[in-house]
């Protein structure tokens, strides 16, 4: 069961998705689910995640994504603790998410199911 504030997903910049899928599938046996032309999720890696191939949507570095049952409440907690919101709540297939920067400059995401 998913829990608030726990690491739930990791997202990598993707570049060429066919090559990325081939590499990780061949090297590690991961499986994939395409979500449009610029995003692919992976399974079988010990922690679910995905590759963002869209240049304007991809983070510059891998992004750890935490889970929240109540996304608005978690956004408020992040702000109250001093986090800087770098991307307001947005929707994607299967959920909603926001991004924030912690005091060390790390950017993370928080997501919730729809």
Backbone as JSON Lines, residues from 0, in Angstrom:
{"i":0,"aa":"X","n":[0.84,-1.18,0.0],"ca":[0.0,0.0,0.0],"c":[0.88,1.25,0.0]}
{"i":1,"aa":"X","n":[0.51,2.2,-0.79],"ca":[1.25,3.45,-0.87],"c":[1.03,4.28,0.39]}
{"i":2,"aa":"X","n":[2.12,4.99,0.81],"ca":[2.05,5.79,2.01],"c":[2.49,7.22,1.72]}
{"i":3,"aa":"X","n":[1.87,8.18,2.43],"ca":[2.23,9.59,2.28],"c":[3.72,9.8,2.56]}
{"i":4,"aa":"X","n":[4.35,10.58,1.68],"ca":[5.72,10.99,1.89],"c":[6.78,9.94,1.64]}
{"i":5,"aa":"X","n":[6.4,8.77,1.16],"ca":[7.37,7.7,0.89],"c":[7.79,7.73,-0.57]}
{"i":6,"aa":"X","n":[9.03,7.36,-0.84],"ca":[9.52,7.27,-2.22],"c":[8.7,6.22,-2.94]}
{"i":7,"aa":"X","n":[8.14,6.6,-4.1],"ca":[7.23,5.73,-4.82],"c":[7.63,5.49,-6.27]}
{"i":8,"aa":"X","n":[8.48,6.36,-6.82],"ca":[8.71,6.34,-8.26],"c":[9.99,7.13,-8.52]}
{"i":9,"aa":"X","n":[10.69,6.8,-9.59],"ca":[11.84,7.61,-10.0],"c":[11.73,7.85,-11.5]}
{"i":10,"aa":"X","n":[12.03,9.07,-11.9],"ca":[11.89,9.45,-13.31],"c":[13.22,9.97,-13.82]}
{"i":11,"aa":"X","n":[13.61,9.48,-14.99],"ca":[14.87,9.86,-15.62],"c":[14.6,10.65,-16.89]}
{"i":12,"aa":"X","n":[15.51,11.57,-17.26],"ca":[15.44,12.14,-18.6],"c":[15.63,11.0,-19.6]}
{"i":13,"aa":"X","n":[14.9,11.03,-20.72],"ca":[14.87,9.86,-21.59],"c":[15.64,9.93,-22.88]}
{"i":14,"aa":"X","n":[15.81,11.08,-23.46],"ca":[16.46,11.1,-24.77],"c":[15.71,10.25,-25.77]}
{"i":15,"aa":"X","n":[16.41,9.39,-26.48],"ca":[15.79,8.5,-27.47],"c":[15.16,7.3,-26.78]}
{"i":16,"aa":"X","n":[13.84,7.3,-26.65],"ca":[13.17,6.24,-25.9],"c":[13.34,4.84,-26.48]}
{"i":17,"aa":"X","n":[13.33,4.64,-27.81],"ca":[13.55,3.27,-28.3],"c":[14.9,2.7,-27.86]}
{"i":18,"aa":"X","n":[15.94,3.54,-27.89],"ca":[17.27,3.07,-27.49],"c":[17.33,2.81,-25.98]}
{"i":19,"aa":"X","n":[16.68,3.68,-25.21],"ca":[16.65,3.51,-23.75],"c":[15.94,2.2,-23.4]}
{"i":20,"aa":"X","n":[14.78,1.95,-24.02],"ca":[14.04,0.72,-23.76],"c":[14.85,-0.51,-24.15]}
{"i":21,"aa":"X","n":[15.49,-0.45,-25.29],"ca":[16.31,-1.59,-25.72],"c":[17.42,-1.85,-24.73]}
{"i":22,"aa":"X","n":[18.14,-0.79,-24.33],"ca":[19.27,-0.95,-23.4],"c":[18.82,-1.57,-22.08]}
{"i":23,"aa":"X","n":[17.84,-0.96,-21.41],"ca":[17.44,-1.44,-20.09],"c":[16.73,-2.79,-20.16]}
{"i":24,"aa":"X","n":[16.02,-3.05,-21.25],"ca":[15.41,-4.35,-21.43],"c":[16.45,-5.44,-21.62]}
{"i":25,"aa":"X","n":[17.42,-5.17,-22.51],"ca":[18.48,-6.16,-22.78],"c":[19.4,-6.35,-21.58]}
{"i":26,"aa":"X","n":[19.81,-5.25,-20.96],"ca":[20.8,-5.33,-19.88],"c":[20.2,-5.87,-18.58]}
{"i":27,"aa":"X","n":[18.97,-5.47,-18.25],"ca":[18.42,-5.77,-16.93],"c":[17.08,-6.48,-16.94]}
{"i":28,"aa":"X","n":[16.49,-6.68,-18.12],"ca":[15.22,-7.39,-18.21],"c":[14.01,-6.59,-17.81]}
{"i":29,"aa":"X","n":[14.12,-5.25,-17.79],"ca":[12.98,-4.41,-17.43],"c":[11.91,-4.51,-18.51]}
{"i":30,"aa":"X","n":[10.65,-4.29,-18.13],"ca":[9.55,-4.2,-19.09],"c":[9.03,-2.77,-19.11]}
{"i":31,"aa":"X","n":[8.28,-2.45,-20.17],"ca":[7.91,-1.05,-20.42],"c":[6.46,-0.9,-20.82]}
{"i":32,"aa":"X","n":[5.91,0.28,-20.52],"ca":[4.56,0.67,-20.93],"c":[4.66,2.08,-21.49]}
{"i":33,"aa":"X","n":[4.36,2.24,-22.78],"ca":[4.39,3.56,-23.4],"c":[3.16,4.37,-23.0]}
{"i":34,"aa":"X","n":[3.39,5.64,-22.72],"ca":[2.32,6.61,-22.46],"c":[2.52,7.78,-23.4]}
{"i":35,"aa":"X","n":[2.16,7.6,-24.63],"ca":[2.35,8.62,-25.64],"c":[3.75,8.56,-26.22]}
{"i":36,"aa":"X","n":[4.07,9.51,-27.1],"ca":[5.35,9.47,-27.82],"c":[6.56,9.91,-27.01]}
{"i":37,"aa":"X","n":[6.35,10.55,-25.86],"ca":[7.5,11.09,-25.12],"c":[7.66,10.53,-23.73]}
{"i":38,"aa":"X","n":[6.88,9.51,-23.35],"ca":[7.01,8.97,-22.0],"c":[6.86,7.46,-22.02]}
{"i":39,"aa":"X","n":[7.72,6.79,-21.26],"ca":[7.62,5.35,-21.08],"c":[7.87,5.03,-19.61]}
{"i":40,"aa":"X","n":[6.97,4.21,-19.05],"ca":[7.15,3.74,-17.67],"c":[7.88,2.41,-17.71]}
{"i":41,"aa":"X","n":[8.62,2.12,-16.63],"ca":[9.28,0.82,-16.54],"c":[8.85,0.09,-15.28]}
{"i":42,"aa":"X","n":[8.9,-1.24,-15.38],"ca":[8.61,-2.13,-14.27],"c":[9.72,-3.16,-14.19]}
{"i":43,"aa":"X","n":[9.83,-3.82,-13.04],"ca":[10.81,-4.89,-12.89],"c":[12.17,-4.4,-12.49]}
{"i":44,"aa":"X","n":[12.29,-3.17,-11.99],"ca":[13.58,-2.61,-11.63],"c":[13.76,-2.52,-10.11]}
{"i":45,"aa":"X","n":[12.8,-3.04,-9.34],"ca":[12.86,-2.93,-7.89],"c":[12.06,-1.74,-7.38]}
{"i":46,"aa":"X","n":[11.91,-0.73,-8.2],"ca":[11.1,0.45,-7.93],"c":[10.58,0.91,-9.28]}
{"i":47,"aa":"X","n":[9.29,1.15,-9.39],"ca":[8.74,1.6,-10.66],"c":[9.24,2.99,-11.0]}
{"i":48,"aa":"X","n":[9.25,3.29,-12.28],"ca":[9.71,4.6,-12.72],"c":[9.41,4.81,-14.18]}
{"i":49,"aa":"X","n":[10.06,5.84,-14.74],"ca":[9.83,6.14,-16.13],"c":[10.94,6.98,-16.73]}
{"i":50,"aa":"X","n":[10.86,7.12,-18.04],"ca":[11.79,7.97,-18.8],"c":[10.97,9.02,-19.53]}
{"i":51,"aa":"X","n":[11.31,10.28,-19.35],"ca":[10.64,11.39,-20.03],"c":[11.49,11.78,-21.22]}
{"i":52,"aa":"X","n":[10.99,11.52,-22.42],"ca":[11.74,11.82,-23.62],"c":[11.5,13.21,-24.17]}
{"i":53,"aa":"X","n":[10.44,13.87,-23.73],"ca":[10.13,15.22,-24.21],"c":[11.11,16.23,-23.63]}
{"i":54,"aa":"X","n":[11.89,16.88,-24.48],"ca":[12.95,17.77,-24.03],"c":[12.45,18.87,-23.1]}
{"i":55,"aa":"X","n":[11.3,19.49,-23.42],"ca":[10.84,20.59,-22.59],"c":[10.19,20.12,-21.29]}
{"i":56,"aa":"X","n":[9.82,18.84,-21.19],"ca":[9.2,18.32,-19.98],"c":[10.18,17.57,-19.09]}
{"i":57,"aa":"X","n":[11.29,17.14,-19.63],"ca":[12.23,16.32,-18.86],"c":[13.02,17.16,-17.87]}
{"i":58,"aa":"X","n":[13.2,16.62,-16.68],"ca":[14.07,17.25,-15.69],"c":[15.51,17.08,-16.15]}
{"i":59,"aa":"X","n":[16.38,17.94,-15.69],"ca":[17.79,17.86,-16.07],"c":[18.48,16.66,-15.43]}
{"i":60,"aa":"X","n":[17.95,16.2,-14.3],"ca":[18.53,15.07,-13.56],"c":[17.42,14.09,-13.21]}
{"i":61,"aa":"X","n":[17.79,12.9,-12.76],"ca":[16.75,11.99,-12.29],"c":[15.93,12.64,-11.18]}
{"i":62,"aa":"X","n":[14.65,12.33,-11.14],"ca":[13.75,12.92,-10.15],"c":[13.09,11.83,-9.32]}
{"i":63,"aa":"X","n":[13.25,11.93,-8.01],"ca":[12.57,11.05,-7.09],"c":[11.16,11.6,-6.9]}
{"i":64,"aa":"X","n":[10.17,10.71,-6.92],"ca":[8.78,11.12,-6.78],"c":[8.18,10.44,-5.55]}
{"i":65,"aa":"X","n":[7.65,11.25,-4.64],"ca":[7.0,10.78,-3.43],"c":[5.5,10.64,-3.67]}
{"i":66,"aa":"X","n":[4.81,9.96,-2.77],"ca":[3.37,9.76,-2.91],"c":[2.62,10.58,-1.86]}
{"i":67,"aa":"X","n":[1.4,11.0,-2.21],"ca":[0.5,11.67,-1.27],"c":[-0.93,11.27,-1.56]}
{"i":68,"aa":"X","n":[-1.68,10.91,-0.53],"ca":[-3.11,10.64,-0.7],"c":[-3.86,11.95,-0.98]}
{"i":69,"aa":"X","n":[-3.46,13.04,-0.33],"ca":[-4.09,14.35,-0.49],"c":[-3.01,15.31,-1.01]}
{"i":70,"aa":"X","n":[-3.0,15.52,-2.31],"ca":[-1.94,16.28,-2.95],"c":[-1.91,17.73,-2.48]}
{"i":71,"aa":"X","n":[-3.07,18.36,-2.35],"ca":[-3.11,19.76,-1.92],"c":[-2.57,19.91,-0.5]}
{"i":72,"aa":"X","n":[-2.93,18.98,0.39],"ca":[-2.43,19.04,1.76],"c":[-0.91,18.87,1.8]}
{"i":73,"aa":"X","n":[-0.39,17.96,0.96],"ca":[1.06,17.74,0.94],"c":[1.77,18.96,0.37]}
{"i":74,"aa":"X","n":[1.19,19.59,-0.64],"ca":[1.77,20.81,-1.18],"c":[1.87,21.87,-0.07]}
{"i":75,"aa":"X","n":[0.84,22.0,0.74],"ca":[0.86,22.93,1.86],"c":[1.94,22.59,2.87]}
{"i":76,"aa":"X","n":[2.13,21.3,3.16],"ca":[3.17,20.87,4.09],"c":[4.56,21.18,3.54]}
{"i":77,"aa":"X","n":[4.75,20.94,2.24],"ca":[6.05,21.22,1.62],"c":[6.36,22.72,1.7]}
{"i":78,"aa":"X","n":[5.39,23.55,1.36],"ca":[5.58,25.01,1.46],"c":[5.87,25.44,2.88]}
{"i":79,"aa":"X","n":[5.1,24.94,3.85],"ca":[5.27,25.32,5.26],"c":[6.65,24.93,5.79]}
{"i":80,"aa":"X","n":[7.2,23.85,5.24],"ca":[8.52,23.39,5.68],"c":[9.65,24.14,4.99]}
{"i":81,"aa":"X","n":[9.33,25.01,4.02],"ca":[10.34,25.8,3.34],"c":[10.69,25.33,1.95]}
{"i":82,"aa":"X","n":[9.94,24.36,1.41],"ca":[10.17,23.92,0.04],"c":[9.69,24.97,-0.95]}
{"i":83,"aa":"X","n":[10.37,25.04,-2.08],"ca":[10.01,25.99,-3.13],"c":[9.32,25.21,-4.25]}
{"i":84,"aa":"X","n":[8.09,25.57,-4.55],"ca":[7.33,24.88,-5.6],"c":[7.89,25.32,-6.95]}
{"i":85,"aa":"X","n":[8.37,24.36,-7.73],"ca":[8.95,24.65,-9.04],"c":[7.98,24.36,-10.18]}
{"i":86,"aa":"X","n":[6.96,23.55,-9.91],"ca":[5.9,23.29,-10.9],"c":[4.62,23.0,-10.13]}
{"i":87,"aa":"X","n":[3.62,23.82,-10.36],"ca":[2.34,23.67,-9.68],"c":[1.68,22.36,-10.07]}
{"i":88,"aa":"X","n":[0.64,22.01,-9.36],"ca":[-0.07,20.75,-9.61],"c":[-0.52,20.68,-11.07]}
{"i":89,"aa":"X","n":[-0.22,19.54,-11.69],"ca":[-0.63,19.28,-13.07],"c":[-1.13,17.85,-13.16]}
{"i":90,"aa":"X","n":[-1.86,17.55,-14.22],"ca":[-2.39,16.21,-14.41],"c":[-1.58,15.46,-15.46]}
{"i":91,"aa":"X","n":[-1.62,14.15,-15.35],"ca":[-1.02,13.25,-16.33],"c":[-1.87,11.98,-16.32]}
{"i":92,"aa":"X","n":[-1.72,11.09,-17.3],"ca":[-2.55,9.89,-17.32],"c":[-2.38,9.09,-16.02]}
{"i":93,"aa":"X","n":[-3.44,9.01,-15.24],"ca":[-3.43,8.23,-14.01],"c":[-3.21,9.01,-12.73]}
{"i":94,"aa":"X","n":[-2.94,10.31,-12.83],"ca":[-2.71,11.03,-11.59],"c":[-2.49,12.52,-11.75]}
{"i":95,"aa":"X","n":[-2.03,13.11,-10.65],"ca":[-1.68,14.53,-10.6],"c":[-0.37,14.64,-9.84]}
{"i":96,"aa":"X","n":[0.36,15.75,-10.05],"ca":[1.69,15.86,-9.48],"c":[2.11,17.31,-9.36]}
{"i":97,"aa":"X","n":[3.04,17.59,-8.44],"ca":[3.73,18.87,-8.39],"c":[5.21,18.61,-8.12]}
{"i":98,"aa":"X","n":[6.04,19.61,-8.41],"ca":[7.48,19.51,-8.19],"c":[7.89,20.58,-7.18]}
{"i":99,"aa":"X","n":[8.93,20.29,-6.42],"ca":[9.45,21.26,-5.47],"c":[10.97,21.12,-5.35]}
{"i":100,"aa":"X","n":[11.59,22.16,-4.81],"ca":[13.03,22.15,-4.54],"c":[13.21,22.2,-3.03]}
{"i":101,"aa":"X","n":[14.07,21.33,-2.5],"ca":[14.35,21.31,-1.06],"c":[15.43,22.34,-0.73]}
{"i":102,"aa":"X","n":[15.76,22.55,0.55],"ca":[16.77,23.56,0.9],"c":[18.15,23.32,0.31]}
{"i":103,"aa":"X","n":[18.46,22.08,-0.1],"ca":[19.75,21.79,-0.72],"c":[19.74,21.97,-2.23]}
{"i":104,"aa":"X","n":[18.58,22.31,-2.79],"ca":[18.47,22.52,-4.23],"c":[18.03,21.29,-5.0]}
{"i":105,"aa":"X","n":[17.77,20.16,-4.33],"ca":[17.29,18.96,-5.0],"c":[15.84,19.16,-5.44]}
{"i":106,"aa":"X","n":[15.52,18.78,-6.66],"ca":[14.14,18.85,-7.12],"c":[13.51,17.47,-7.03]}
{"i":107,"aa":"X","n":[12.35,17.42,-6.41],"ca":[11.58,16.18,-6.26],"c":[10.17,16.43,-6.72]}
{"i":108,"aa":"X","n":[9.41,15.37,-6.9],"ca":[8.01,15.46,-7.24],"c":[7.17,14.78,-6.18]}
{"i":109,"aa":"X","n":[5.91,15.12,-6.13],"ca":[4.92,14.44,-5.29],"c":[3.72,14.16,-6.18]}
{"i":110,"aa":"X","n":[3.23,12.92,-6.14],"ca":[2.1,12.58,-7.0],"c":[0.97,11.96,-6.19]}
{"i":111,"aa":"X","n":[-0.21,11.95,-6.79],"ca":[-1.39,11.35,-6.2],"c":[-2.2,10.72,-7.33]}
{"i":112,"aa":"X","n":[-2.86,9.62,-7.01],"ca":[-3.73,8.99,-8.0],"c":[-4.98,9.83,-8.21]}
{"i":113,"aa":"X","n":[-5.58,9.7,-9.4],"ca":[-6.83,10.43,-9.65],"c":[-8.01,9.63,-9.15]}
